[in-house]
Amino acid sequence: MKTHTIILALGLLACNNQAGSNQPAGDSTAAPLIDTPSEATAADTSFKDTTSLAGTWFLQPVLTSDTATGKIPRLQFDVNNKQFSGHTGCNSMSGTFEFTDSSLVFNKGIRMTKMACVGYNEKAFLENLLRTDRYHLENGMLILLFGETELSRWTRKVAPKPVTNKT
């Protein structure tokens, strides 16, 4: 009987049930951020501007580990306030940045949630983000650079997951 009670108690704790909470479930005035948008969202006309750093960009995955969590990393730039928000593929993040027409530097004080994602190297993702010192826009892509070395490519719409040679 004690075993069943303990299993039931653990199950209830794991459910993260918000019943009885007096806090609202979310801000009904704010549009929800989507970590892995649908094709309909990607085809939205708001994604057509590729001449400006401003707005939302999605990582163009290169390795299968880039999408190991099932979520595609995202950056959203507010150029007027020099602030960014987004998703690492594991955790939500936000911070500030400095930029010109070709330089881009993310400030080290990035605020993040603290979820653990097994199989995803978030540390490498963040190190590359912080190494960024330049960017350029080319054929609808945002390319982040360290000197002349390309760090990552970002697009306004969701790119397909990388293909592996597994059968």
C-alpha angles and dihedrals in degrees: 000000000000090000092055091048092051092047091049092049092049091048092053092049092050093052092070088217112187095197111136093023115132091205118101115250092238146328104290091197096057122078111239118250113236119218095191109021123204123246089259090059092047091053092052113125092235088076095062098089106097097157097079137057089223120104136027126333129183124209115254098226116229102171128037087240089065088074099027092130094050091248125105116227113247136193124196116190124203098192095182093061096027091234131131136193132182148117130286093207088265110035137029114247141185137177146127135284142188122223147167129183090293109008125081127176125177112213114239096237095087112165115216144173114246107233117144116229114192113219096020122107099213091163091064091047092053093044090055091048091052092046091059113116102157142025140187136190116231129170093339094315131116108217118196115207142189103206103310094335117105112228102178146339124229131191136193092239132048114274122214119262115265116269117240128203092240116124 
